[in-house]
């Protein structure tokens, strides 16, 4: 579940709409997610296991806080794969 730090900022509203779409898409394929969302950015993470492979996806966006308008957003998408139970017969 994504934790929302609610306020009336248009930046928060845009971030919240995006996060809710991602969460709905993940829920539609029976995946849960966690993270946070506020005016300055968001982080959404989901992890699942399929056939000895652990998939971990992270979507992170932050905006630097300046005096009038937040700017210089940094966005990253991280994918982590952990493969267990491999031996020579799988190569």
C-alpha positions as CSV (number, residue, x, y, z in Angstrom):
1,X,0.0,0.0,0.0
2,X,1.3,3.4,-0.9
3,X,1.2,6.0,1.9
4,X,0.1,9.4,0.7
5,X,1.1,12.6,2.5
6,X,-2.0,14.5,1.4
7,X,-2.0,18.3,0.6
8,X,-3.5,20.6,-1.9
9,X,-0.3,21.1,-4.0
10,X,-0.7,20.5,-7.8
11,X,2.5,18.6,-7.6
12,X,1.0,16.2,-5.0
13,X,-2.1,15.8,-7.1
14,X,-0.1,14.8,-10.2
15,X,2.1,12.4,-8.2
16,X,-0.9,10.9,-6.5
17,X,-2.7,10.3,-9.8
18,X,0.4,8.6,-11.2
19,X,0.9,6.4,-8.1
20,X,-2.7,5.4,-8.0
21,X,-2.5,4.2,-11.7
22,X,0.6,2.2,-11.0
23,X,-1.0,0.7,-7.9
24,X,-4.2,-0.2,-9.8
25,X,-2.2,-1.9,-12.6
26,X,-0.2,-4.0,-10.1
27,X,-3.4,-4.9,-8.2
28,X,-5.0,-6.0,-11.5
29,X,-2.3,-8.7,-11.8
30,X,-2.5,-9.6,-8.1
31,X,0.7,-7.9,-7.0
32,X,0.9,-5.7,-3.9
33,X,3.1,-2.6,-3.7
34,X,4.4,-0.3,-1.0
35,X,5.9,3.1,-0.9
36,X,5.1,6.8,-0.4
37,X,3.9,9.8,-2.3
38,X,4.0,13.5,-1.5
39,X,4.5,16.9,-3.2
40,X,8.2,16.3,-3.7
41,X,8.1,12.8,-5.3
42,X,7.2,9.2,-4.7
43,X,8.7,5.7,-4.4
44,X,6.8,2.6,-5.4
45,X,8.2,-0.9,-4.8
46,X,6.8,-4.4,-5.7
47,X,8.5,-7.8,-5.2
48,X,7.3,-11.2,-6.4
49,X,8.8,-14.7,-7.0
50,X,8.3,-16.9,-10.0
51,X,10.2,-20.2,-10.6
52,X,13.2,-19.5,-8.3
53,X,13.6,-15.9,-9.5
54,X,12.8,-13.0,-7.2
55,X,11.8,-9.8,-9.1
56,X,12.1,-6.5,-7.3
57,X,11.0,-3.3,-9.1
58,X,11.4,0.2,-7.7
59,X,10.2,3.4,-9.3
60,X,11.5,6.5,-7.5
61,X,11.1,10.2,-8.4
62,X,12.2,13.2,-6.3
63,X,12.0,16.9,-7.0
64,X,14.4,19.4,-5.4
65,X,12.7,21.9,-3.3
66,X,13.5,25.5,-4.2
67,X,11.9,28.8,-3.1
68,X,9.1,29.2,-5.6
69,X,8.7,26.2,-7.9
70,X,10.2,22.7,-7.3
71,X,12.5,21.8,-10.2
72,X,15.2,19.4,-11.4
73,X,13.3,16.1,-10.9
74,X,15.3,13.0,-10.6
75,X,13.6,9.8,-11.7
76,X,15.0,6.3,-11.5
77,X,13.7,2.8,-12.3
78,X,15.5,0.0,-10.5
79,X,15.1,-3.7,-11.3
80,X,16.7,-6.4,-9.0
81,X,16.7,-10.0,-10.0
82,X,17.7,-12.8,-7.6
83,X,18.1,-16.2,-9.1
84,X,18.3,-19.2,-6.7
85,X,18.8,-22.9,-7.3
86,X,20.9,-22.6,-10.5
87,X,23.3,-25.4,-11.3
88,X,25.2,-26.5,-14.3
89,X,22.2,-28.3,-15.9
90,X,20.5,-24.9,-16.2
91,X,23.3,-23.5,-18.3
